[in-house]
Amino acid sequence: MKRTWRPVAAAIILITTIIAFVYYFRRHPDVGHQLHHTSPALLIWLLILYAGTIGALAMTTLASLRVCKIKLDTSESLLLTAYTAVVNFFGPLQSGPAFRGVYLKAKHGLNLKDYTLVTILYLIFWGIYSGLFLLSGSLGWWLVPLAIAVAVALYIEYHAPRFTKRFRHLDLRPVFYLAIAAFLQAAIVCVIYYSELKSVDPGIHFSQAIIYTGAANLALFVSLTPAAIGFRESFLLFFRHLSHVSSNTIVTASILDRSVYVIFLLLLAVLIFGTHASRRLQTKKPI
């Protein structure tokens, strides 16, 4: 019976995902309009970059679990990250991280309190990078890598011993790799935004894209919608005096980004469920 129901369940999930995508496109016709005017070369480039973000997120997962003294295969981390991205966008209230935590607890015996602590640490790094990106216009964009390196070194130097004393059961040596993975993720996102902005307004400079990325990334801390829809655009418009990106460019680039991201998730969902890769995420205990 289990063997019979597994392909049926996979087919149901795949069909439900496709229906969700179709519904999304029908509710947002501007997405399809923007895609129609996007060059194939730019679309492929952005899809490659978004695949890079999945790789960077998988690295953060590996580093986070190493802190919790749990080893995860790279392939499983990539699959879990991809699955979480799809669930996070279409699930209620960004349920992706919750799914990941429950899965890791059931499959690998993860202590959720420890994982929550490490996740907060990751968010601290993400916030530091985003804040420095946002202020890079005042700092000088070429100072951003140096400022990030100093900030990470100071944080590890002064806070890691405190964490070690309180949480002796954790291994903080991989924290550095967590910081690197978070920065890699932020850097790839910056290149994505720069490519999108440049396609809308050829006069955009990379320094503007860095500030733009900082504002967009900080919106994730207050968003309650999938991919921070609405919140991110509000942050970008609020901080446009720092990035000097026009409102029209922000709106158009945002539509382009949403359009490509939905296409990327659709391809990701088809790859996961179409190849039955999701079976690897099944556990002996119900999650």
C-alpha positions in Angstrom: 0.0 0.0 0.0 2.8 2.4 0.8 4.5 1.8 -2.6 1.1 2.4 -4.2 0.4 5.7 -2.4 3.9 7.2 -2.8 3.7 7.9 -6.6 0.0 9.0 -6.1 1.1 11.4 -3.3 3.9 12.7 -5.5 1.6 13.3 -8.4 -0.9 15.1 -6.1 1.8 17.4 -4.8 3.1 18.1 -8.3 -0.4 18.9 -9.6 -1.2 21.1 -6.6 2.1 23.0 -7.1 1.3 23.6 -10.8 -2.2 24.8 -9.9 -0.7 27.2 -7.4 1.6 28.6 -10.0 -1.3 29.0 -12.5 -3.4 30.7 -9.9 -0.5 33.1 -9.1 0.0 34.0 -12.7 -3.8 34.7 -13.2 -3.8 36.9 -10.1 -0.7 38.8 -11.3 -1.0 39.3 -15.1 1.8 41.9 -15.0 4.2 39.0 -14.2 3.5 37.4 -17.5 3.6 40.7 -19.4 7.1 41.4 -18.0 8.3 37.9 -18.8 7.1 38.4 -22.4 9.5 41.4 -22.8 12.5 39.7 -21.1 15.3 38.6 -23.3 16.0 34.8 -23.2 19.7 35.5 -22.4 18.8 37.6 -19.3 16.2 35.0 -18.2 18.7 32.2 -18.4 21.3 34.3 -16.6 18.9 35.1 -13.7 17.8 31.5 -13.4 21.5 30.4 -13.1 22.0 33.1 -10.4 18.9 31.9 -8.5 20.3 28.4 -8.6 23.4 29.9 -7.1 21.3 31.2 -4.2 20.1 27.7 -3.5 23.7 26.5 -3.4 24.6 29.3 -0.9 21.6 28.5 1.3 22.5 24.8 1.3 26.0 25.9 2.5 24.4 27.9 5.4 22.3 24.8 6.3 25.4 22.6 6.3 27.4 25.1 8.4 24.4 25.6 10.8 24.1 21.9 11.4 27.8 21.5 11.9 27.5 24.0 14.8 24.8 21.7 16.2 27.2 18.8 15.6 25.1 17.2 12.9 26.6 16.1 9.6 24.4 16.3 6.5 25.2 15.2 3.0 25.6 18.0 0.5 23.1 16.4 -1.9 20.5 16.2 1.0 21.2 19.8 2.0 20.6 21.0 -1.6 17.4 19.0 -1.9 16.1 20.2 1.4 16.9 23.8 0.6 15.2 23.5 -2.8 12.1 21.9 -1.2 12.0 24.5 1.5 12.2 27.4 -1.1 9.1 26.0 -2.8 7.2 25.4 0.5 8.3 28.8 1.8 6.8 30.7 -1.2 3.5 28.9 -1.5 3.0 27.7 2.1 1.2 29.9 4.7 3.2 32.5 6.6 6.6 31.5 5.1 6.4 27.9 6.5 9.6 26.8 4.8 11.9 27.2 7.8 9.4 25.4 10.1 9.3 22.5 7.7 13.1 22.3 7.6 13.3 22.3 11.4 10.7 19.6 11.8 12.3 17.5 9.1 15.7 17.8 10.6 14.4 16.9 14.1 12.6 13.8 12.8 15.4 12.6 10.4 18.5 13.6 12.3 17.4 14.3 15.9 18.1 18.0 15.7 17.6 20.0 18.9 15.2 22.8 17.7 16.4 25.2 20.5 20.0 24.8 19.3 18.9 25.3 15.6 16.9 28.3 16.5 19.9 29.8 18.2 22.1 29.2 15.1 19.4 30.6 12.9 19.4 33.8 14.9 23.1 33.9 14.5 22.7 33.5 10.7 20.1 36.3 10.7 22.6 38.5 12.7 25.2 38.0 9.9 22.5 38.7 7.3 21.5 41.9 9.1 25.1 43.1 9.4 25.7 42.5 5.7 22.4 44.1 4.6 23.0 47.2 6.9 26.5 47.6 5.5 25.2 47.3 1.9 22.6 49.9 2.7 25.2 52.3 4.1 27.8 51.6 1.4 27.0 54.9 -0.2 28.3 56.7 2.8 31.1 54.2 3.6 32.2 53.9 0.0 31.2 50.7 -1.8 34.8 49.5 -2.0 35.0 49.6 1.8 32.1 47.2 2.2 34.1 43.9 1.9 36.6 45.3 4.5 33.8 46.4 6.8 32.1 43.0 6.5 35.4 41.2 7.3 36.0 43.4 10.3 32.4 43.0 11.6 32.5 39.2 11.3 35.9 39.0 13.0 34.8 41.2 15.9 31.6 39.4 16.4 33.2 36.0 16.5 36.0 37.3 18.7 33.8 38.9 21.3 30.6 36.8 21.2 31.7 33.3 20.4 33.4 32.7 23.8 30.2 33.9 25.5 28.2 31.4 23.5 30.7 28.7 24.1 30.5 29.1 27.9 26.7 29.0 27.8 26.3 26.3 25.2 29.2 23.9 25.6 27.4 21.3 23.6 27.7 23.4 20.4 30.7 23.5 18.1 31.3 27.2 17.1 34.2 26.5 14.8 31.9 26.3 11.7 30.5 29.8 12.6 33.1 31.3 10.3 31.8 29.2 7.4 28.2 30.2 8.2 29.3 33.9 7.9 31.0 33.2 4.6 28.0 31.3 3.2 25.6 34.2 4.3 27.9 36.7 2.6 28.0 34.6 -0.6 24.2 34.5 -0.6 24.0 38.3 -0.2 26.6 38.8 -2.9 24.7 36.6 -5.4 21.4 38.4 -4.6 23.2 41.7 -5.3 24.3 40.4 -8.7 20.7 39.4 -9.4 19.4 42.8 -8.6 22.1 44.5 -10.5 21.3 42.5 -13.6 17.6 43.3 -13.3 18.1 47.0 -12.7 20.6 47.2 -15.5 18.1 45.6 -17.9 15.5 48.2 -17.0 17.8 51.2 -16.7 21.2 50.9 -18.5 22.5 53.9 -16.5 22.4 52.0 -13.2 25.8 51.5 -11.4 26.8 48.5 -9.4 27.2 50.8 -6.3 23.5 51.6 -6.6 22.7 47.9 -6.7 24.6 47.3 -3.5 22.5 49.9 -1.6 19.3 48.5 -3.3 20.2 45.0 -2.1 20.7 46.2 1.4 17.2 47.8 1.5 15.6 44.7 -0.1 17.3 42.2 2.3 16.4 44.1 5.4 12.7 43.9 4.4 12.9 40.1 5.1 13.0 40.9 8.8 9.5 42.4 8.9 7.8 40.5 6.1 4.8 38.2 6.6 4.3 37.4 2.9 6.0 35.0 0.5 9.3 36.4 -0.7 8.5 39.7 1.2 6.0 40.7 -1.4 4.9 44.3 -0.7 7.3 44.7 2.2 10.4 44.6 0.0 9.0 47.1 -2.5 8.1 49.5 0.4 11.6 49.3 1.7 13.1 50.0 -1.7 10.9 53.0 -2.3 11.5 54.3 1.2 15.3 54.1 0.8 15.4 55.2 -2.8 17.0 58.5 -1.8 20.1 56.4 -0.8 20.2 54.3 -3.9 19.1 57.0 -6.3 17.0 54.5 -8.2 13.8 55.9 -9.6 10.4 54.6 -8.5 9.6 53.4 -12.0 12.8 51.4 -12.2 12.2 49.9 -8.8 8.7 48.8 -9.7 9.7 47.4 -13.1 12.7 45.6 -11.7 10.6 44.2 -8.9 8.1 42.8 -11.3 10.9 41.3 -13.4 12.4 39.7 -10.3 9.1 38.2 -9.1 8.4 36.9 -12.6 11.8 35.1 -12.9 11.6 33.8 -9.3 8.2 32.2 -9.9 9.5 30.5 -13.1 12.6 29.3 -11.2 10.4 27.8 -8.4 8.2 26.1 -11.0 11.3 24.5 -12.6 12.5 23.6 -9.2 9.2 22.0 -8.2 9.1 20.0 -11.4 12.6 18.8 -10.9 12.0 17.8 -7.3 8.6 16.1 -7.7 9.0 15.0 -11.3 12.2 13.0 -10.5 10.7 11.7 -7.2 13.7 13.3 -5.5 11.3 14.3 -2.6 11.3 10.6 -1.5 14.7 11.3 0.1 13.1 13.7 2.4 10.7 11.0 3.8 11.4 9.9 7.4 10.6 6.8 9.3 8.6 8.9 11.7 5.8 11.2 10.5 7.1 14.8 10.5 
